[in-house]
Amino acid sequence: MENLKKLELFTKAFEDLPIGVGIFHVPDLEDIRSIEYVFMNKIILHEMQKSKEEVFGKRIIEVAPEAYQHEGGLLVIKTYQRIAKEGGNVNLGLVEYSNHLTEGTYECSIHHLIDNYVYIMLRNVTDLEQAKNELELKNKELKQFAYVASHDLKQPLVTISNFVNVLQKKYENTFDDNATQMFSFITDATERMNQLINDLLDYGSLGQKEKMTFIDCNEILKEVQQDLSVAIKQSNSTIIIDQLPTIKGYKTSIRLLFQNLISNAIKFKKPDTHPIVKISASEDIYWTFSIEDNGIGIAEENTQKIFNVFKRLHNRSEYKGTGIGLAHCKKIIDLHKGKIWVTSTVGKGSTFVFTIPKNK
Ligand code: ADP
């Protein structure tokens, strides 16, 4: 088939595509000023704010001379020349472009078509990029706000608990049962609030300053067991740990992840039973870890909700906690681009499973 027929076929195929596609001819492979527009589909014409008649068959230097003075424009034009000469294709990624009519960021790739013809695929991502930047900024502000708010909340809390202590010491002898109970409520509440603020501060700063390293999970589990030794002893728990792999991740966060899951496995035990917690891992295209317990279990309808901040299924008198632990775990797993979920049977126990991609 001669070139003209082939080009006609291509233009038909390209016309209605939902991204910008244009065909260029490079008649003189040594002269970038010779490059001509052959065809631009509707989307590109709209971007250029030009009609077919103003563009098709014309040289770029005639229609958009400013492109030769513009860094982004020149990069694209030189790539037409290179691909027309050498064949193949190249993904230029994001290219900034502006002239007197348009201004924006484009995702752009250039491909060889036939002989001295190349085509470009363009997607205007200006709004998307702007939204991304705004989102990043908002996220930063939000983190800062959370930090400042929780940090500043600690100050009055310290004052309250100090003065409650002073009051208690001074007037303890004169307290009746009622007053003693009220004071213990205040102390408990301030302690809880302090814990809540600490958890929030941790949650906000998770993974911020950490670097990814190789982590021997066996080592991490030894440390976690040590940190939880009091709770393990008090509950008479048995912790069974299989041989675990070395993974790539954020060490402090991974330690916290195991600590939260194991301390929950111990905490949410059935009355009059000793917790048995099994930790194992298997290898596939990613690492899969599971933490299995013989505790109270979680009803099916709650297995998703528990990963939300402040979601608790019990009141504080039954089981202590702030409801941030699992939200933390979810955030840590998100940070590692993995997944976390739980399977559970009420009255029998729960198995928390998470995956971590294998990074070599
Ligand atoms: P916290 O432990 O501070 O209450 P978490 O975010 O760690 O908060 O857990 C949220 C809720 O999920 C808990 O209040 C509990 O109801 C439930 N849960 C978590 N882990 C387990 C588990 N191993 N067995 C049973 N219920 C659990």
Boltz pocket constraint, residues with backbone or C-beta under 6 A from the ligand:
constraints:
  - pocket:
      binder: B
      contacts: [[A, 260], [A, 261], [A, 264], [A, 265], [A, 266], [A, 268], [A, 293], [A, 295], [A, 296], [A, 297], [A, 298], [A, 306], [A, 308], [A, 311], [A, 312], [A, 313], [A, 314], [A, 319], [A, 320], [A, 321], [A, 322], [A, 323], [A, 324], [A, 325], [A, 326], [A, 327], [A, 350]]
      max_distance: 6.0
